[in-house]
Amino acid sequence: MADDPARKPIEQAKTREQLNRLSSSLSGYGSTGNELVGATARIQVHEEQTDTQNTEEEGKEKEEEDHIVMESLPHEKVPDEVNVKPIKMECCKRVGVEGGKLQLDSFGIALEIPLGAIDSDAPQDISLRVLTDTPNLGNSKEEMSVCFGVQCLAPDDLVLKLPVTYTIPHCAVITRYSSVKAVLYTGEGEYSPDAVVKERIMLSRSGTPSCIITKDVLKLKMNHFSWVKIKLMIKNFFFRGKKMRCRPFKEKNLALQKTPVILRAHLYDAIKGNCEVNICCSS
């Protein structure tokens, strides 16, 4: 049976009382008696010191055990500052009569200008930019945003002889792509939250403009440079929704502790490049 810690003070008190009686009974034996009592007292003191030392060692072992348990828990060190590389949101290129291709690799967005589309003696400066935030476009009750918008800027007097094609990743979940309708919003100049929508067009799969929806990608054909945004009609049996991601986060420098903490989560569209955009915006 393990020793009861509550009994130790009682036993120690009894031992001291016994020592006092022994000291009184041996007082008549002179130095011999005193030496015996002293030796017995030293034994008792040694036992008390040993008990104290054992208690301290048990406490240290408990601390080490707790430390090992805490170290074994999975945890992530949150840096003071998030080291995020800047993401490329715009590209520029000089394109002439031979045509060319502009790409934003981080977003999977591309603009293909075919041979002969630009009828100019000198190459023209063309820029392609991704629009990650377009809150003022569309009827949210009937349409859903499933992709980023794009903006292409070129000289005002440049006229396209042939249509150009945008490749834009999307996050829609569709069971029959040919049965889902796409809506185009477009305007002139640089896009801004208060930009004026010049046209809202229900797109077909052929002609210009047109949009072909495939798995994870939209193919948009246009006959002019401008800013554009595509939304999908959601009142359709074959449109099932869209894929989203979740990014949990916590307060920086959160101490390791056993009390509950609040873990928040940010939901965003599962579009290529959207994760990096959200990290940059929150850092």
C-alpha positions as CSV (number, residue, x, y, z in Angstrom):
1,M,0.0,0.0,0.0
2,A,1.3,3.4,-0.9
3,D,2.2,5.8,2.0
4,D,-0.5,8.3,3.0
5,P,1.1,11.8,2.9
6,A,-1.3,13.0,5.5
7,R,0.1,10.5,8.1
8,K,3.7,11.7,7.8
9,P,3.4,14.8,10.1
10,I,1.7,12.7,12.8
11,E,4.4,10.0,12.6
12,Q,7.1,12.7,12.8
13,A,5.5,14.3,15.8
14,K,5.3,10.9,17.6
15,T,9.0,10.3,16.7
16,R,10.0,13.6,18.2
17,E,8.1,12.9,21.4
18,Q,9.8,9.5,21.6
19,L,13.2,11.2,21.2
20,N,12.4,13.7,24.0
21,R,11.4,10.8,26.4
22,L,14.6,8.9,25.3
23,S,16.7,11.9,26.0
24,S,15.2,12.3,29.5
25,S,15.7,8.7,30.3
26,L,19.3,8.7,29.1
27,S,20.3,11.9,30.8
28,G,21.8,10.0,33.6
29,Y,24.2,8.2,31.4
30,G,26.3,11.2,30.7
31,S,28.1,11.7,27.4
32,T,27.2,8.2,26.2
33,G,23.5,8.9,26.5
34,N,23.8,12.3,24.8
35,E,25.8,10.8,21.9
36,L,23.1,8.1,21.4
37,V,20.3,10.7,21.5
38,G,22.3,12.9,19.0
39,A,22.8,10.0,16.6
40,T,19.1,9.2,16.7
41,A,18.2,12.8,16.1
42,R,20.6,12.9,13.1
43,I,18.9,9.9,11.7
44,Q,15.5,11.6,12.1
45,V,16.7,14.8,10.4
46,H,18.2,12.8,7.6
47,E,14.9,11.0,7.1
48,E,13.0,14.4,7.0
49,Q,15.5,15.8,4.5
50,T,15.2,12.6,2.4
51,D,11.4,13.0,2.4
52,T,11.7,16.7,1.3
53,Q,14.1,15.7,-1.5
54,N,11.8,13.0,-2.7
55,T,8.9,15.4,-2.8
56,E,11.0,17.9,-4.9
57,E,12.1,15.2,-7.3
58,E,8.5,14.0,-7.7
59,G,7.6,17.6,-8.5
60,K,10.4,17.9,-11.1
61,E,9.4,14.6,-12.7
62,K,5.8,15.9,-12.9
63,E,7.0,19.1,-14.6
64,E,9.1,17.2,-17.0
65,E,6.2,14.8,-17.8
66,D,3.9,17.8,-18.5
67,H,6.6,19.4,-20.7
68,I,7.0,16.2,-22.7
69,V,3.2,15.9,-23.1
70,M,2.9,19.6,-24.3
71,E,5.8,19.2,-26.6
72,S,4.2,16.1,-28.2
73,L,1.1,18.1,-29.1
74,P,0.9,19.2,-32.7
75,H,1.2,22.9,-32.9
76,E,2.2,25.5,-35.5
77,K,4.5,28.4,-34.8
78,V,2.9,31.6,-36.1
79,P,5.5,34.2,-37.2
80,D,5.2,37.8,-36.2
81,E,5.0,38.8,-39.8
82,V,3.7,36.6,-42.7
83,N,6.4,36.3,-45.3
84,V,4.3,36.3,-48.5
85,K,5.8,36.8,-51.9
86,P,4.0,39.4,-54.0
87,I,1.7,37.9,-56.6
88,K,1.8,39.1,-60.2
89,M,-1.6,40.5,-61.1
90,E,-0.7,42.2,-64.4
91,C,1.5,41.6,-67.4
92,C,2.4,43.7,-70.4
93,K,3.6,42.8,-73.9
94,R,4.2,44.4,-77.3
95,V,2.2,42.5,-79.9
96,G,2.2,43.1,-83.6
97,V,0.6,41.5,-86.7
98,E,2.2,38.1,-85.9
99,G,0.0,37.9,-82.8
100,G,1.0,36.7,-79.3
101,K,0.0,35.4,-75.9
102,L,-0.2,37.1,-72.5
103,Q,-0.3,35.0,-69.4
104,L,-0.8,35.4,-65.7
105,D,0.5,32.1,-64.5
106,S,-0.4,32.6,-60.8
107,F,-4.1,32.7,-61.8
108,G,-4.1,30.5,-64.9
109,I,-5.4,33.3,-67.0
110,A,-4.3,33.8,-70.6
111,L,-5.1,36.0,-73.6
112,E,-4.4,34.7,-77.1
113,I,-4.2,37.2,-79.9
114,P,-4.2,35.4,-83.2
115,L,-2.1,36.1,-86.3
116,G,-3.5,39.1,-88.2
117,A,-5.8,40.3,-85.3
118,I,-3.7,43.5,-84.9
119,D,-3.3,45.2,-88.3
120,S,-0.5,47.7,-87.4
121,D,2.9,48.4,-88.8
122,A,4.4,48.7,-85.3
123,P,3.8,46.4,-82.3
124,Q,1.3,47.7,-79.8
125,D,1.5,47.7,-76.0
126,I,-1.1,45.3,-74.6
127,S,-1.7,44.8,-70.9
128,L,-3.7,42.0,-69.2
129,R,-4.8,42.4,-65.6
130,V,-6.9,40.2,-63.2
131,L,-9.8,41.7,-61.4
132,T,-10.2,39.9,-58.1
133,D,-13.0,42.1,-56.6
134,T,-16.0,43.1,-58.7
135,P,-18.9,43.5,-56.1
136,N,-21.1,45.8,-58.2
137,L,-21.8,43.4,-61.1
138,G,-24.7,41.0,-61.6
139,N,-28.0,39.9,-60.1
140,S,-27.0,37.8,-57.1
141,K,-30.4,36.1,-57.0
142,E,-30.1,34.6,-60.4
143,E,-26.4,34.7,-61.1
144,M,-23.3,33.5,-59.4
145,S,-19.6,34.6,-59.6
146,V,-17.4,31.6,-60.2
147,C,-14.3,33.3,-61.7
148,F,-12.2,36.4,-61.7
149,G,-12.8,39.2,-64.1
150,V,-10.1,40.4,-66.5
151,Q,-9.1,43.7,-68.0
152,C,-7.2,44.2,-71.2
153,L,-5.9,47.7,-72.1
154,A,-4.7,48.8,-75.5
155,P,-4.3,52.0,-77.5
156,D,-7.8,53.6,-78.0
157,D,-7.4,53.6,-81.8
158,L,-6.6,49.9,-82.0
159,V,-9.2,47.9,-83.8
160,L,-9.1,44.1,-83.8
161,K,-9.4,42.4,-87.1
162,L,-10.0,39.0,-85.5
163,P,-11.5,37.9,-82.2
164,V,-9.2,37.2,-79.2
165,T,-9.7,34.4,-76.7
166,Y,-9.4,34.6,-72.9
167,T,-8.8,31.5,-70.8
168,I,-10.2,32.0,-67.3
169,P,-10.3,29.3,-64.6
170,H,-13.6,28.8,-62.7
171,C,-14.8,26.9,-59.6
172,A,-18.3,25.9,-60.8
173,V,-19.7,22.4,-60.2
174,I,-21.6,21.5,-63.3
175,T,-22.9,18.1,-64.5
176,R,-23.6,19.2,-68.1
177,Y,-21.5,22.1,-69.3
178,S,-23.4,22.8,-72.5
179,S,-26.6,23.4,-70.7
180,V,-25.4,26.2,-68.4
181,K,-25.7,29.8,-69.6
182,A,-23.0,32.5,-69.0
183,V,-23.6,36.2,-68.7
184,L,-21.0,38.8,-69.8
185,Y,-20.6,42.2,-68.1
186,T,-18.3,44.6,-69.9
187,G,-17.3,48.2,-70.0
188,E,-14.8,50.7,-71.3
189,G,-11.6,52.1,-69.7
190,E,-10.1,50.9,-66.4
191,Y,-12.4,49.0,-64.1
192,S,-13.3,50.5,-60.7
193,P,-16.0,49.7,-58.1
194,D,-18.2,52.5,-59.6
195,A,-17.5,51.5,-63.2
196,V,-20.4,51.8,-65.6
197,V,-21.5,48.6,-67.3
198,K,-21.7,49.2,-71.0
199,E,-23.2,45.8,-71.9
200,R,-24.8,42.8,-70.3
201,I,-24.9,39.9,-72.8
202,M,-26.3,36.4,-72.5
203,L,-23.5,34.4,-74.2
204,S,-23.9,31.6,-76.6
205,R,-21.3,28.9,-77.4
206,S,-20.6,30.2,-80.8
207,G,-20.1,33.5,-82.6
208,T,-18.6,36.7,-81.1
209,P,-18.8,37.3,-78.2
210,S,-19.2,33.7,-77.0
211,C,-18.2,31.5,-74.1
212,I,-17.5,27.8,-73.9
213,I,-17.7,26.3,-70.4
214,T,-15.5,23.2,-69.8
215,K,-14.2,21.5,-66.7
216,D,-12.5,24.2,-64.5
217,V,-12.0,26.6,-67.5
218,L,-14.0,29.2,-69.4
219,K,-13.1,30.1,-73.0
220,L,-14.3,33.7,-73.8
221,K,-14.1,35.0,-77.3
222,M,-14.2,38.8,-77.7
223,N,-13.8,41.3,-80.7
224,H,-12.5,44.2,-78.6
225,F,-10.3,45.0,-75.6
226,S,-12.1,46.1,-72.4
227,W,-12.7,44.8,-68.9
228,V,-15.0,41.8,-68.7
229,K,-16.6,39.7,-66.0
230,I,-18.5,36.5,-66.5
231,K,-21.2,35.1,-64.2
232,L,-23.3,31.9,-64.5
233,M,-27.0,31.5,-64.4
234,I,-27.8,29.4,-61.3
235,K,-31.4,28.5,-61.9
236,N,-30.4,25.4,-63.8
237,F,-30.7,21.7,-63.0
238,F,-27.2,21.1,-64.2
239,F,-25.6,23.8,-62.1
240,R,-24.8,22.3,-58.7
241,G,-22.9,25.1,-57.0
242,K,-19.2,26.0,-56.7
243,K,-16.1,24.7,-55.0
244,M,-14.8,26.6,-52.0
245,R,-11.9,26.4,-49.7
246,C,-11.4,27.1,-46.0
247,R,-8.4,28.8,-44.4
248,P,-8.4,28.6,-40.6
249,F,-6.4,31.1,-38.7
250,K,-5.7,32.1,-35.1
251,E,-4.2,35.1,-33.3
252,K,-0.5,35.6,-33.7
253,N,1.8,34.5,-30.8
254,L,-0.9,32.4,-29.3
255,A,0.6,30.8,-26.1
256,L,0.3,27.1,-25.8
257,Q,-2.4,26.4,-23.2
258,K,-5.0,24.0,-22.1
259,T,-7.9,26.4,-22.2
260,P,-10.2,26.6,-25.3
261,V,-9.4,29.2,-27.9
262,I,-11.4,30.6,-30.8
263,L,-10.3,29.3,-34.2
264,R,-11.7,31.4,-37.1
265,A,-12.1,30.3,-40.7
266,H,-12.2,32.2,-43.9
267,L,-14.2,30.8,-46.9
268,Y,-13.2,31.7,-50.4
269,D,-13.8,30.5,-54.0
270,A,-11.5,27.6,-55.0
271,I,-10.1,29.5,-58.0
272,K,-6.5,29.3,-58.9
273,G,-4.6,32.2,-57.3
274,N,-7.3,33.1,-54.8
275,C,-5.5,31.6,-51.9
276,E,-2.5,33.8,-52.5
277,V,-4.7,36.9,-52.9
278,N,-6.4,36.2,-49.6
279,I,-3.1,35.7,-47.7
280,C,-1.8,39.0,-49.2
281,C,-4.9,40.8,-48.2
282,S,-4.9,39.5,-44.6
283,S,-1.2,40.0,-43.9
